[in-house]
């Protein structure tokens, strides 16, 4: 059960009641509108990217859970998913001239508020990159003279700055809101006294009133299937992407998400999971999870699910029992672990059960192949752990296996980066998702880098996540400082103890991405893997980055290796890109990639 609540010393229950009397003068909450903002603001949003369905479009799972909890308290709830509404409008528009980002979300929000007439509006924010438009949505909602509450991972990670930037937010809920919001409603209604408030902050004319303590849902209290009917789960994949492995499914497949547990056993210094979910892992019951899978498949036509778990295989026995129950009930949908799994949990017994139940892909959270870096960032793994996991994964060729890699850790030198490349090559997984470190506020690595002067604490508003369609591979490429010919030689000649600067790290990212992912495809001859990589590369050049020269070249190569010849359409696109782009013609030439060789029989 939840911990006992404690109101911070100096804030009396009477002070909280006075605040609630002003904002809820009738002391009732009968209707709550929950709002999921667009993923990024108008300055970041790119119509062309959204129009081809590239932007991430997760159904708001957390809001769905909160909505169901509120319904159990006899609250009428609606969810306004502005991200989906914006992406739907972008996909359906004939051209950019027919689409206006701000007009779409503002009209949809105003209409939802006018139609529903809520007593409170709750706005959630998951990612740092959403901060600007999150504030705009809160300000717009507050203009309707209705109390605005905020919450979500981003709010919990950096609540002081968030509330300072968004004065229109009257209330902020910290961490998991399932029980805290229900308790808040009961306090507003005077069914509970104000001394029972928890995990909530009130903005009282600029002064903050803090209700400390925690109401953390137990495993039993987590057995809540989200309000799927309010989330419109069957529509999300039509206008965007969900997870990392959607490309393995047919384009018309309906995708959704499921959370089977909360938390993570690891203590990685760059991760904010513990800030939100606390220490350890709490599991929903197997019956509740499989009931949700069944409902998604049978009632909503879902064909594939991305697990939202941060530590899906934490309890081996429980994981195997869950997957066996999915098989026993005859579920036919597939699933993946896009959020990543801990390598030590990838035993043959666990992976076998996962694959049997429909798992088609997963990421290993690897980050680095260097022992010192792994120790410093408190990653629960060693090179040996990663190699053992890879050995298991290679026994299941139907499973598309990948690993997360991060470069640019504090004091990470060239030798350490080479260790990562060496271990990755020995693992021989299907792909490596390489990113440059983006330190998140209120994580240990952020605070450490701030203390070392590597980050200015006054510039927190400039920290943004490079996520999904907003990661902008093209922006990284445009920042390359060195010609490809020079860099290939330079990387091999750099001193082992040299720590790359910000300019060099982008060059290194580009070089690693080519060597660890694309170059190795020259040796791929297995029919199953050729087909998997063909799907991945097709998605890369059709959805993610249509101008990607490496993607076009190696797609033609996969087609040739599989069928004896590359398709004329792919070859034409490749030749057109080389002719039109000095950038890609230079890089293809630098790496010895001759498009003419692909046309030969």
Secondary structure as GFF3:
##gff-version 3
##sequence-region A 1 601
A	DSSP	beta_strand	6	7	.	.	.	ID=ss1
A	DSSP	alpha_helix	13	23	.	.	.	ID=ss2
A	DSSP	beta_strand	31	36	.	.	.	ID=ss3
A	DSSP	alpha_helix	47	51	.	.	.	ID=ss4
A	DSSP	alpha_helix	61	72	.	.	.	ID=ss5
A	DSSP	beta_strand	76	81	.	.	.	ID=ss6
A	DSSP	alpha_helix	82	92	.	.	.	ID=ss7
A	DSSP	three_ten_helix	96	98	.	.	.	ID=ss8
A	DSSP	alpha_helix	101	116	.	.	.	ID=ss9
A	DSSP	beta_strand	120	124	.	.	.	ID=ss10
A	DSSP	three_ten_helix	128	130	.	.	.	ID=ss11
A	DSSP	alpha_helix	131	142	.	.	.	ID=ss12
A	DSSP	beta_strand	147	151	.	.	.	ID=ss13
A	DSSP	alpha_helix	153	157	.	.	.	ID=ss14
A	DSSP	alpha_helix	159	165	.	.	.	ID=ss15
A	DSSP	beta_strand	171	173	.	.	.	ID=ss16
A	DSSP	alpha_helix	178	188	.	.	.	ID=ss17
A	DSSP	three_ten_helix	194	196	.	.	.	ID=ss18
A	DSSP	beta_strand	200	204	.	.	.	ID=ss19
A	DSSP	beta_strand	207	212	.	.	.	ID=ss20
A	DSSP	alpha_helix	228	231	.	.	.	ID=ss21
A	DSSP	alpha_helix	236	239	.	.	.	ID=ss22
A	DSSP	three_ten_helix	246	248	.	.	.	ID=ss23
A	DSSP	beta_strand	255	258	.	.	.	ID=ss24
A	DSSP	beta_strand	261	264	.	.	.	ID=ss25
A	DSSP	alpha_helix	273	277	.	.	.	ID=ss26
A	DSSP	beta_strand	280	283	.	.	.	ID=ss27
A	DSSP	alpha_helix	286	300	.	.	.	ID=ss28
A	DSSP	beta_strand	304	307	.	.	.	ID=ss29
A	DSSP	alpha_helix	316	328	.	.	.	ID=ss30
A	DSSP	beta_strand	334	341	.	.	.	ID=ss31
A	DSSP	three_ten_helix	343	345	.	.	.	ID=ss32
A	DSSP	alpha_helix	348	356	.	.	.	ID=ss33
A	DSSP	beta_strand	359	367	.	.	.	ID=ss34
A	DSSP	alpha_helix	371	376	.	.	.	ID=ss35
A	DSSP	alpha_helix	383	393	.	.	.	ID=ss36
A	DSSP	beta_strand	400	407	.	.	.	ID=ss37
A	DSSP	alpha_helix	414	427	.	.	.	ID=ss38
A	DSSP	beta_strand	431	436	.	.	.	ID=ss39
A	DSSP	alpha_helix	444	451	.	.	.	ID=ss40
A	DSSP	three_ten_helix	457	462	.	.	.	ID=ss41
A	DSSP	three_ten_helix	468	470	.	.	.	ID=ss42
A	DSSP	alpha_helix	473	478	.	.	.	ID=ss43
A	DSSP	alpha_helix	484	493	.	.	.	ID=ss44
A	DSSP	alpha_helix	502	513	.	.	.	ID=ss45
A	DSSP	pi_helix	514	518	.	.	.	ID=ss46
A	DSSP	three_ten_helix	519	523	.	.	.	ID=ss47
A	DSSP	alpha_helix	527	539	.	.	.	ID=ss48
A	DSSP	pi_helix	540	544	.	.	.	ID=ss49
A	DSSP	alpha_helix	549	563	.	.	.	ID=ss50
A	DSSP	alpha_helix	568	580	.	.	.	ID=ss51
A	DSSP	alpha_helix	582	590	.	.	.	ID=ss52
A	DSSP	alpha_helix	595	599	.	.	.	ID=ss53
###
